[in-house]
Amino acid sequence: MAAQRKKWLRVALWLLVVLWMGVIFRFSAQKAADSQRTSGRVVQWLLTHFDTAFSALPAEEQLLKMAGWSFAVRKLAHFTVFAVLGTLSFAAFSVDLPARRAFPAALGLGVARAVLDEVHQSFIPGRSCEFRDICIDSAGVLLGAGVLWLIVCVVRKRN
């Protein structure tokens, strides 16, 4: 019974990893104009909901403020989607590996995916391959896998 449960857990976690990589691929496949529109909508929503003075600003000032926040939001999005990948891949590797081996495996998979993501973007109109984004993505993987590793260690110590 336990072996069957472990098998299903393994399949479910790796399926989540693959699906999440598909989400990353989908975002990377957006042309520059589409990607900027998507992030622009996010920035506008954030400013509208969290900056009470934003709506009262003239349109030109709103656009300037949105442009100022756009870079940070885009890089935070990179970090976040790869942090989720780091968490999912650490969980998937942890089914069969001890945490001390699952962590570097998750980190390696995430960094490889970050590199492939940037290479993929270099073929998309208006997008580019940026080392900075590889570093941001890798930092996200490191945080996602690292936090889950710490949680696993704390739980195991308590038991």
N, CA, C and O of each residue as an XYZ file, in Angstrom:
636
protein
N       0.821     -1.203      0.000
C       0.000      0.000      0.000
C       0.871      1.275      0.000
O       0.614      2.207     -0.762
N       1.895      1.302      0.857
C       2.767      2.474      0.927
C       3.531      2.661     -0.386
O       3.744      3.793     -0.820
N       3.939      1.571     -1.012
C       4.658      1.655     -2.283
C       3.763      2.235     -3.377
O       4.218      3.017     -4.211
N       2.500      1.851     -3.366
C       1.552      2.373     -4.358
C       1.328      3.878     -4.147
O       1.251      4.640     -5.110
N       1.226      4.292     -2.892
C       1.039      5.710     -2.574
C       2.260      6.521     -3.012
O       2.125      7.618     -3.554
N       3.445      5.972     -2.772
C       4.682      6.651     -3.171
C       4.748      6.788     -4.693
O       5.181      7.815     -5.216
N       4.320      5.752     -5.385
C       4.319      5.784     -6.851
C       3.409      6.905     -7.362
O       3.794      7.663     -8.253
N       2.213      7.006     -6.803
C       1.267      8.041     -7.221
C       1.766      9.437     -6.848
O       1.576     10.394     -7.599
N       2.401      9.540     -5.688
C       2.968     10.825     -5.275
C       4.062     11.251     -6.250
O       4.117     12.407     -6.668
N       4.930     10.307     -6.608
C       5.999     10.584     -7.567
C       5.409     11.068     -8.893
O       5.847     12.083     -9.434
N       4.428     10.351     -9.409
C       3.809     10.706    -10.692
C       3.153     12.088    -10.599
O       3.319     12.922    -11.489
N       2.415     12.320     -9.524
C       1.714     13.600     -9.369
C       2.697     14.763     -9.283
O       2.487     15.797     -9.917
N       3.766     14.604     -8.508
C       4.737     15.699     -8.361
C       5.477     15.970     -9.663
O       5.671     17.129    -10.030
N       5.894     14.922    -10.368
C       6.587     15.154    -11.638
C       5.648     15.726    -12.692
O       6.069     16.499    -13.553
N       4.392     15.348    -12.623
C       3.410     15.942    -13.529
C       3.288     17.442    -13.256
O       3.216     18.241    -14.190
N       3.266     17.821    -11.983
C       3.223     19.247    -11.631
C       4.472     19.981    -12.124
O       4.381     21.104    -12.620
N       5.634     19.344    -11.987
C       6.879     19.959    -12.478
C       6.784     20.201    -13.980
O       7.097     21.291    -14.459
N       6.355     19.192    -14.715
C       6.257     19.307    -16.180
C       5.214     20.355    -16.568
O       5.442     21.153    -17.477
N       4.077     20.355    -15.884
C       3.046     21.361    -16.178
C       3.554     22.772    -15.896
O       3.290     23.700    -16.660
N       4.286     22.926    -14.788
C       4.806     24.252    -14.450
C       5.859     24.691    -15.472
O       5.933     25.868    -15.825
N       6.666     23.746    -15.942
C       7.618     24.084    -17.002
C       6.868     24.517    -18.263
O       7.345     25.369    -19.013
N       5.707     23.932    -18.491
C       4.865     24.361    -19.608
C       4.372     25.786    -19.432
O       4.308     26.550    -20.395
N       4.022     26.144    -18.200
C       3.613     27.527    -17.905
C       4.766     28.476    -18.207
O       4.576     29.516    -18.839
N       5.955     28.113    -17.755
C       7.137     28.949    -18.019
C       7.371     29.075    -19.525
O       7.640     30.166    -20.026
N       7.268     27.961    -20.237
C       7.446     27.977    -21.693
C       6.429     28.919    -22.341
O       6.766     29.692    -23.238
N       5.201     28.841    -21.880
C       4.123     29.674    -22.449
C       4.434     31.165    -22.278
O       4.274     31.952    -23.211
N       4.877     31.541    -21.082
C       5.244     32.948    -20.852
C       6.432     33.340    -21.725
O       6.465     34.445    -22.268
N       7.400     32.450    -21.863
C       8.598     32.742    -22.663
C       8.288     32.846    -24.142
O       8.991     33.536    -24.882
N       7.244     32.168    -24.575
C       6.891     32.159    -25.992
C       6.135     33.415    -26.419
O       5.887     33.614    -27.609
N       5.768     34.261    -25.462
C       5.051     35.492    -25.818
C       5.993     36.445    -26.547
O       7.143     36.624    -26.145
N       5.502     37.046    -27.611
C       6.264     38.102    -28.271
C       6.437     39.248    -27.282
O       5.678     39.369    -26.320
N       7.437     40.083    -27.524
C       7.751     41.171    -26.598
C       6.542     42.058    -26.325
O       6.274     42.407    -25.175
N       5.812     42.424    -27.371
C       4.658     43.315    -27.197
C       3.584     42.656    -26.327
O       2.984     43.315    -25.477
N       3.343     41.370    -26.534
C       2.345     40.657    -25.730
C       2.791     40.543    -24.277
O       1.992     40.723    -23.358
N       4.064     40.246    -24.080
C       4.615     40.130    -22.731
C       4.526     41.465    -21.995
O       4.184     41.512    -20.813
N       4.837     42.546    -22.704
C       4.767     43.877    -22.094
C       3.324     44.249    -21.758
O       3.069     44.876    -20.729
N       2.381     43.867    -22.618
C       0.963     44.131    -22.316
C       0.528     43.376    -21.064
O      -0.171     43.919    -20.208
N       0.952     42.112    -20.970
C       0.594     41.301    -19.802
C       1.146     41.931    -18.535
O       0.413     42.119    -17.564
N       2.419     42.255    -18.538
C       3.006     42.851    -17.338
C       2.439     44.247    -17.091
O       2.296     44.663    -15.941
N       2.117     44.967    -18.156
C       1.503     46.287    -17.994
C       0.159     46.213    -17.285
O      -0.164     47.057    -16.449
N      -0.627     45.183    -17.633
C      -1.925     45.002    -16.949
C      -1.723     44.687    -15.467
O      -2.474     45.159    -14.613
N      -0.706     43.890    -15.176
C      -0.418     43.556    -13.775
C       0.009     44.807    -13.017
O      -0.469     45.062    -11.911
N       0.904     45.582    -13.610
C       1.378     46.810    -12.965
C       0.219     47.779    -12.758
O       0.089     48.372    -11.687
N      -0.616     47.942    -13.771
C      -1.754     48.851    -13.638
C      -2.695     48.384    -12.529
O      -3.169     49.199    -11.739
N      -2.967     47.090    -12.463
C      -3.837     46.560    -11.419
C      -3.224     46.814    -10.044
O      -3.921     47.243     -9.124
N      -1.923     46.552     -9.900
C      -1.262     46.762     -8.608
C      -1.312     48.222     -8.189
O      -1.642     48.539     -7.046
N      -0.981     49.114     -9.126
C      -0.986     50.545     -8.790
C      -2.400     51.038     -8.494
O      -2.591     51.841     -7.581
N      -3.380     50.577     -9.243
C      -4.765     50.991     -9.015
C      -5.254     50.546     -7.639
O      -5.994     51.269     -6.971
N      -4.832     49.344     -7.217
C      -5.330     48.797     -5.959
C      -4.487     49.146     -4.735
O      -4.990     49.103     -3.612
N      -3.210     49.494     -4.932
C      -2.348     49.726     -3.775
C      -1.771     51.127     -3.692
O      -1.120     51.459     -2.702
N      -1.989     51.951     -4.693
C      -1.543     53.345     -4.669
C      -2.783     54.204     -4.841
O      -3.274     54.392     -5.954
N      -3.279     54.720     -3.737
C      -4.551     55.450     -3.766
C      -4.494     56.701     -4.637
O      -5.525     57.142     -5.145
N      -3.309     57.281     -4.817
C      -3.184     58.498     -5.614
C      -3.034     58.208     -7.105
O      -3.127     59.128     -7.918
N      -2.808     56.965     -7.478
C      -2.526     56.629     -8.874
C      -3.661     57.032     -9.810
O      -3.412     57.625    -10.859
N      -4.888     56.722     -9.450
C      -6.033     56.997    -10.324
C      -6.247     58.484    -10.562
O      -6.805     58.882    -11.585
N      -5.802     59.305     -9.617
C      -5.988     60.747     -9.743
C      -4.905     61.408    -10.603
O      -5.031     62.577    -10.970
N      -3.865     60.677    -10.918
C      -2.777     61.239    -11.713
C      -3.219     61.430    -13.161
O      -4.062     60.686    -13.660
N      -2.646     62.434    -13.835
C      -2.896     62.561    -15.276
C      -2.374     61.325    -16.008
O      -1.475     60.642    -15.519
N      -2.936     61.044    -17.167
C      -2.594     59.843    -17.934
C      -1.090     59.731    -18.200
O      -0.525     58.641    -18.109
N      -0.442     60.851    -18.527
C       0.995     60.814    -18.802
C       1.786     60.369    -17.576
O       2.722     59.578    -17.689
N       1.411     60.875    -16.414
C       2.102     60.508    -15.177
C       1.810     59.051    -14.798
O       2.674     58.358    -14.261
N       0.593     58.598    -15.080
C       0.277     57.191    -14.829
C       1.181     56.295    -15.669
O       1.725     55.309    -15.171
N       1.340     56.642    -16.947
C       2.201     55.845    -17.830
C       3.651     55.848    -17.359
O       4.324     54.818    -17.412
N       4.137     57.002    -16.899
C       5.505     57.080    -16.384
C       5.677     56.220    -15.134
O       6.675     55.517    -14.976
N       4.688     56.292    -14.256
C       4.754     55.492    -13.030
C       4.701     54.002    -13.363
O       5.435     53.204    -12.780
N       3.833     53.633    -14.301
C       3.736     52.235    -14.708
C       5.058     51.756    -15.315
O       5.504     50.642    -15.041
N       5.676     52.599    -16.135
C       6.955     52.231    -16.752
C       8.021     52.021    -15.681
O       8.851     51.118    -15.790
N       7.993     52.854    -14.655
C       8.959     52.726    -13.563
C       8.808     51.418    -12.800
O       9.799     50.813    -12.392
N       7.583     50.989    -12.612
C       7.322     49.758    -11.862
C       7.398     48.504    -12.729
O       7.558     47.401    -12.207
N       7.287     48.661    -14.027
C       7.233     47.509    -14.927
C       8.466     46.621    -14.819
O       8.340     45.398    -14.758
N       9.646     47.211    -14.794
C      10.875     46.427    -14.718
C      10.878     45.553    -13.458
O      11.167     44.358    -13.524
N      10.558     46.152    -12.329
C      10.570     45.411    -11.056
C       9.545     44.280    -11.074
O       9.830     43.177    -10.608
N       8.375     44.543    -11.600
C       7.326     43.521    -11.642
C       7.735     42.378    -12.573
O       7.495     41.211    -12.261
N       8.340     42.700    -13.694
C       8.770     41.656    -14.636
C       9.840     40.762    -14.008
O       9.797     39.541    -14.152
N      10.789     41.368    -13.318
C      11.858     40.583    -12.701
C      11.319     39.782    -11.507
O      11.765     38.660    -11.264
N      10.381     40.344    -10.777
C       9.748     39.606     -9.680
C       8.962     38.420    -10.226
O       8.915     37.363     -9.596
N       8.352     38.586    -11.381
C       7.627     37.480    -12.011
C       8.597     36.357    -12.379
O       8.306     35.184    -12.144
N       9.748     36.712    -12.955
C      10.783     35.718    -13.256
C      11.146     34.952    -11.984
O      11.139     33.721    -11.959
N      11.459     35.694    -10.948
C      11.877     35.097     -9.679
C      10.796     34.162     -9.133
O      11.090     33.049     -8.695
N       9.563     34.617     -9.164
C       8.457     33.868     -8.568
C       8.161     32.571     -9.317
O       8.008     31.522     -8.691
N       8.080     32.626    -10.645
C       7.757     31.393    -11.372
C       8.863     30.356    -11.208
O       8.590     29.155    -11.205
N      10.098     30.805    -11.072
C      11.186     29.856    -10.870
C      11.290     29.406     -9.410
O      11.793     28.315     -9.142
N      10.830     30.215     -8.476
C      10.756     29.755     -7.084
C       9.742     28.615     -6.966
O       9.967     27.643     -6.245
N       8.641     28.748     -7.673
C       7.648     27.664     -7.693
C       8.270     26.415     -8.317
O       8.075     25.310     -7.812
N       9.014     26.582     -9.407
C       9.682     25.440    -10.031
C      10.661     24.786     -9.056
O      10.726     23.559     -8.977
N      11.412     25.582     -8.324
C      12.356     25.046     -7.344
C      11.648     24.246     -6.265
O      12.110     23.174     -5.874
N      10.526     24.765     -5.786
C       9.749     24.068     -4.762
C       9.201     22.752     -5.295
O       9.335     21.711     -4.652
N       8.590     22.800     -6.459
C       8.009     21.589     -7.040
C       9.071     20.540     -7.360
O       8.878     19.354     -7.089
N      10.183     20.972     -7.931
C      11.208     19.999     -8.314
C      11.888     19.408     -7.075
O      12.228     18.225     -7.074
N      12.091     20.200     -6.029
C      12.643     19.639     -4.790
C      11.684     18.592     -4.227
O      12.108     17.514     -3.810
N      10.407     18.909     -4.218
C       9.413     17.944     -3.717
C       9.441     16.665     -4.553
O       9.384     15.564     -4.005
N       9.526     16.803     -5.865
C       9.535     15.626     -6.742
C      10.791     14.782     -6.522
O      10.708     13.559     -6.414
N      11.936     15.427     -6.456
C      13.170     14.677     -6.218
C      13.182     14.038     -4.828
O      13.775     12.977     -4.636
N      12.530     14.683     -3.865
C      12.527     14.190     -2.484
C      11.778     12.878     -2.308
O      11.958     12.193     -1.301
N      10.952     12.525     -3.263
C      10.232     11.253     -3.162
C      11.232     10.093     -3.145
O      11.034      9.109     -2.434
N      12.304     10.215     -3.931
C      13.268      9.127     -4.058
C      14.653      9.438     -3.498
O      15.461      8.526     -3.320
N      14.939     10.699     -3.218
C      16.269     11.079     -2.752
C      16.199     11.721     -1.378
O      15.188     12.333     -1.033
N      17.272     11.590     -0.579
C      17.316     12.342      0.679
C      17.428     13.838      0.362
O      17.892     14.219     -0.713
N      17.006     14.667      1.294
C      16.966     16.114      1.070
C      18.324     16.667      0.639
O      18.386     17.565     -0.201
N      19.403     16.144      1.201
C      20.733     16.672      0.859
C      21.105     16.400     -0.596
O      21.975     17.073     -1.147
N      20.458     15.425     -1.221
C      20.688     15.139     -2.644
C      19.578     15.721     -3.513
O      19.809     16.063     -4.672
N      18.389     15.833     -2.962
C      17.274     16.406     -3.720
C      17.500     17.893     -3.987
O      17.119     18.407     -5.039
N      18.125     18.583     -3.024
C      18.343     20.021     -3.187
C      19.240     20.344     -4.386
O      18.841     21.141     -5.236
N      20.445     19.749     -4.485
C      21.250     20.077     -5.678
C      20.622     19.581     -6.976
O      20.813     20.188     -8.030
N      19.883     18.494     -6.906
C      19.202     18.010     -8.117
C      18.155     19.024     -8.574
O      18.057     19.328     -9.763
N      17.377     19.543     -7.629
C      16.363     20.552     -7.953
C      17.017     21.833     -8.461
O      16.539     22.456     -9.409
N      18.109     22.212     -7.819
C      18.820     23.416     -8.241
C      19.369     23.239     -9.660
O      19.259     24.144    -10.486
N      19.955     22.080     -9.938
C      20.485     21.823    -11.284
C      19.403     21.843    -12.345
O      19.579     22.429    -13.413
N      18.280     21.198    -12.048
C      17.164     21.194    -12.995
C      16.649     22.609    -13.229
O      16.395     23.000    -14.369
N      16.496     23.374    -12.155
C      15.971     24.737    -12.270
C      16.898     25.666    -13.030
O      16.448     26.463    -13.853
N      18.190     25.566    -12.756
C      19.152     26.421    -13.467
C      19.196     26.033    -14.944
O      19.252     26.900    -15.816
N      19.172     24.733    -15.221
C      19.144     24.292    -16.627
C      17.909     24.834    -17.326
O      17.986     25.278    -18.472
N      16.774     24.801    -16.647
C      15.523     25.319    -17.235
C      15.619     26.827    -17.432
O      15.104     27.353    -18.418
N      16.273     27.529    -16.505
C      16.448     28.981    -16.642
C      17.283     29.310    -17.877
O      16.966     30.235    -18.626
N      18.351     28.544    -18.080
C      19.204     28.759    -19.260
C      18.398     28.481    -20.531
O      18.421     29.275    -21.472
N      17.692     27.357    -20.553
C      16.873     27.030    -21.727
C      15.791     28.077    -21.971
O      15.468     28.389    -23.117
N      15.239     28.613    -20.896
C      14.213     29.651    -21.006
C      14.769     30.877    -21.729
O      14.130     31.424    -22.628
N      15.948     31.293    -21.331
C      16.543     32.477    -21.950
C      16.963     32.201    -23.399
O      16.803     33.059    -24.267
N      17.495     31.015    -23.654
C      17.846     30.666    -25.041
C      16.577     30.660    -25.898
O      16.574     31.172    -27.017
N      15.499     30.073    -25.361
C      14.222     30.047    -26.073
C      13.762     31.466    -26.400
O      13.298     31.730    -27.509
N      13.890     32.374    -25.440
C      13.440     33.755    -25.655
C      14.232     34.449    -26.758
O      13.723     35.366    -27.403
N      15.464     34.021    -26.979
C      16.270     34.672    -28.017
C      15.705     34.430    -29.421
O      16.074     35.127    -30.366
N      14.815     33.448    -29.558
C      14.187     33.152    -30.846
C      12.815     33.805    -30.999
O      12.181     33.673    -32.046
N      12.355     34.503    -29.974
C      11.034     35.127    -29.978
C      11.186     36.592    -30.377
O      12.042     37.289    -29.832
N      10.368     37.073    -31.323
C      10.487     38.468    -31.776
C      10.425     39.474    -30.614
O       9.485     39.483    -29.818
N      11.459     40.311    -30.553
C      11.514     41.363    -29.549
C      12.050     40.924    -28.201
O      12.263     41.759    -27.321
N      12.272     39.627    -28.022
C      12.795     39.124    -26.743
C      14.288     38.883    -26.884
O      14.824     38.883    -27.993
N      14.961     38.676    -25.748
C      16.400     38.456    -25.792
C      16.821     37.469    -24.713
O      16.067     37.165    -23.788
N      18.027     36.987    -24.857
C      18.631     36.083    -23.886
C      19.472     36.956    -22.953
O      20.442     37.577    -23.386
N      19.100     37.001    -21.676
C      19.809     37.869    -20.735
C      20.364     37.076    -19.564
O      19.636     36.347    -18.890
N      21.656     37.227    -19.332
C      22.311     36.549    -18.220
C      21.683     36.970    -16.892
O      21.537     36.158    -15.978
N      21.316     38.240    -16.797
C      20.681     38.744    -15.571
C      19.429     37.937    -15.250
O      19.193     37.603    -14.089
N      18.628     37.620    -16.254
C      17.410     36.844    -16.014
C      17.725     35.411    -15.586
O      17.004     34.830    -14.774
N      18.797     34.843    -16.130
C      19.215     33.506    -15.688
C      19.558     33.556    -14.201
O      19.197     32.653    -13.446
N      20.247     34.602    -13.787
C      20.610     34.758    -12.371
C      19.376     34.945    -11.500
O      19.281     34.354    -10.424
N      18.430     35.761    -11.955
C      17.192     35.996    -11.203
C      16.388     34.699    -11.104
O      15.897     34.347    -10.031
N      16.258     33.992    -12.225
C      15.535     32.721    -12.242
C      16.194     31.714    -11.300
O      15.516     31.025    -10.538
N      17.525     31.638    -11.362
C      18.271     30.697    -10.520
C      18.115     31.043     -9.039
O      18.016     30.151     -8.196
N      18.093     32.328     -8.730
C      17.870     32.745     -7.342
C      16.481     32.319     -6.872
O      16.304     31.930     -5.718
N      15.505     32.393     -7.763
C      14.162     31.928     -7.425
C      14.144     30.442     -7.139
O      13.525     29.999     -6.171
N      14.826     29.662     -7.982
C      14.914     28.210     -7.772
C      15.586     27.935     -6.430
O      15.126     27.096     -5.655
N      16.678     28.648     -6.166
C      17.414     28.475     -4.913
C      16.517     28.745     -3.710
O      16.522     27.982     -2.743
N      15.757     29.816     -3.768
C      14.865     30.137     -2.651
C      13.750     29.099     -2.518
O      13.487     28.609     -1.419
N      13.098     28.765     -3.622
C      11.997     27.802     -3.562
C      12.434     26.457     -3.024
O      11.802     25.909     -2.121
N      13.518     25.918     -3.576
C      14.017     24.620     -3.116
C      14.590     24.732     -1.705
O      14.420     23.829     -0.886
N      15.263     25.836     -1.428
C      15.880     26.025     -0.107
C      14.870     26.121      1.015
O      15.063     25.533      2.079
N      13.803     26.853      0.789
C      12.765     26.972      1.825
C      12.129     25.613      2.096
O      11.927     25.246      3.253
N      11.815     24.871      1.053
C      11.215     23.560      1.260
C      12.200     22.613      1.942
O      11.802     21.806      2.782
N      13.469     22.705      1.589
C      14.495     21.886      2.244
C      14.539     22.198      3.739
O      14.583     21.284      4.563
N      14.527     23.482      4.092
C      14.532     23.863      5.511
C      13.293     23.335      6.234
O      13.384     22.861      7.366
N      12.161     23.418      5.589
C      10.925     22.899      6.199
C      11.048     21.401      6.444
O      10.691     20.911      7.516
N      11.555     20.671      5.447
C      11.739     19.222      5.588
C      12.683     18.921      6.753
O      12.412     18.029      7.557
N      13.781     19.657      6.845
C      14.751     19.442      7.937
C      14.141     19.713      9.302
O      14.365     18.949     10.241
N      13.380     20.781      9.426
C      12.741     21.122     10.712
C      11.721     20.053     11.093
O      11.670     19.622     12.245
N      10.914     19.628     10.133
C       9.909     18.601     10.416
C      10.573     17.295     10.827
O      10.117     16.638     11.763
N      11.625     16.919     10.151
C      12.323     15.663     10.470
C      12.971     15.728     11.841
O      12.993     14.727     12.558
N      13.507     16.901     12.227
C      14.113     17.041     13.547
C      13.077     16.917     14.662
O      13.351     16.354     15.722
N      11.895     17.447     14.408
C      10.829     17.373     15.404
C      10.331     15.934     15.590
O       9.913     15.548     16.682
N      10.381     15.157     14.519
C       9.934     13.769     14.597
C      11.088     12.949     15.026
O      10.964     11.733     15.166
